[in-house]
Amino acid sequence: MSDLSKIPVTVITGFLGAGKTTLIRHLMQNPQGKRLAILVNEFGTVGVDGDILKSCADDNCPVENIVELANGCICCTVADDFIPTIEALMALPVRPDHIIIETSGLALPKPLLKAFDWPAIRSKITVDGVIALADAEAVAAGRFAPNVEAVDAQRMADPSLDHETPLSEVFEDQIACADIILMSKADLAGEAGLAAARAVITAESPRPIPILSMAEGIIDPALILGLNARAEDDLAARPSHHDGHDDHEHDDFDTVVIDLPEISDIDALVASIQRLAEEQHILRVKGYVAVTGKPMRLLVQAVGARVRHQFDRPWGASPRQGQLVVIAEHHDIDLAAIRSVLGA
């Protein structure tokens, strides 16, 4: 089967809270005449990102074209989840012109690219390109690692410690696998922050890669779709810390789901999440909360101590049950402390 008859797939990767879902919403609203399908791979069992994207469904990307996989990393469940899902998307009554995969913020992209070599799908799809998002403000501040200074000091004190922290490895693997880097939240980073982030990314990249800045997920789709990179055939140019390993583990990270009662004070919730970031080193919080007297759900998205929230849509017939997904490195998860701080 020629490449022209294969469905192109764009893999969108990036660290926690870099803006992957916001970018995909922009692509859905500006599909360039293409019929899209979206595959969302969440880390954890609550599909927040998929729910957000389904609320934006339209004729170019109907709800049935948006699929969530919250069963773990798709590159670890290829036969059980990934291949059947791709085959189902290709078997839709109206075949999509382009498939977009949003990886979890903790995903390593290279093992996913290897999955495209499976005979069941290799002749039918091709990886048009890998787009890595990097939060410019966070990268400039070195927050892709829990404490860069402490790690560096420990490495200097013990020459045998030549491995990176898990967060650094995830960041570096995403950069190394990309065809284009998008520095998100450029408006928050400012010119100095963008310059600092660009320097970090350039230093980590194993080859020259276009680095573009964007805000609010807005970028010309023509710049990132239709790259024809055939990334599945170009693995050697995309080095990974995990090269030579047959699999990879996500045991460095834990995710817990916290059920929350209805709240009356949004500011108090924000302060509690910020406290978790500072005291428990929580990386990411996302989910929905019921607010007293408000018919709409409160969508909460937090990266470290930076918390964003907005009312997104009515609860309708759904139970007014708040749920937050909390992600942290394994050694930082203290369920009792998290519940206590959030008032769960």
Stockholm file with secondary structure:
# STOCKHOLM 1.0

chainA/1-344         MSDLSKIPVTVITGFLGAGKTTLIRHLMQNPQGKRLAILVNEFGTVGVDGDILKSCADDNCPVENIVELANGCICCTVADDFIPTIEALMALPVRPDHIIIETSGLALPKPLLKAFDWPAIRSKITVDGVIALADAEAVAAGRFAPNVEAVDAQRMADPSLDHETPLSEVFEDQIACADIILMSKADLAGEAGLAAARAVITAESPRPIPILSMAEGIIDPALILGLNARAEDDLAARPSHHDGHDDHEHDDFDTVVIDLPEISDIDALVASIQRLAEEQHILRVKGYVAVTGKPMRLLVQAVGARVRHQFDRPWGASPRQGQLVVIAEHHDIDLAAIRSVLGA
#=GR chainA/1-344 SS CCGGGSEEEEEEEESTTSSHHHHHHHHHHCCTTCCEEEEEECSSSCCHHHHHHHTTCBTTBCGGGEEEECSSCTTTSIIIIIHHHHHHHHTSSSCCSEEEEECCTTCCHHHHHHHTTSHHHHTTEEEEEEEEEEEHHHHHTTTTSSCHHHHHHHHHHCTTCCSCCHHHHHHHHHHHHCSEEEEECHHHHHHHHHHHHHHHHHHHCSSCCCEEECBTTBCCGGGTSCCCCCGGGCGGGSCCTTTTCSCCCCTTEEEEEEEECCBSCHHHHHHHHHHHHHHSCCCEEEEEECBTTCSEEEEEEEETTEEEEEEEEECTTSCCCEEEEEEEEGGGCCHHHHHHHHTC
#=GC SS_cons         CCGGGSEEEEEEEESTTSSHHHHHHHHHHCCTTCCEEEEEECSSSCCHHHHHHHTTCBTTBCGGGEEEECSSCTTTSIIIIIHHHHHHHHTSSSCCSEEEEECCTTCCHHHHHHHTTSHHHHTTEEEEEEEEEEEHHHHHTTTTSSCHHHHHHHHHHCTTCCSCCHHHHHHHHHHHHCSEEEEECHHHHHHHHHHHHHHHHHHHCSSCCCEEECBTTBCCGGGTSCCCCCGGGCGGGSCCTTTTCSCCCCTTEEEEEEEECCBSCHHHHHHHHHHHHHHSCCCEEEEEECBTTCSEEEEEEEETTEEEEEEEEECTTSCCCEEEEEEEEGGGCCHHHHHHHHTC
//
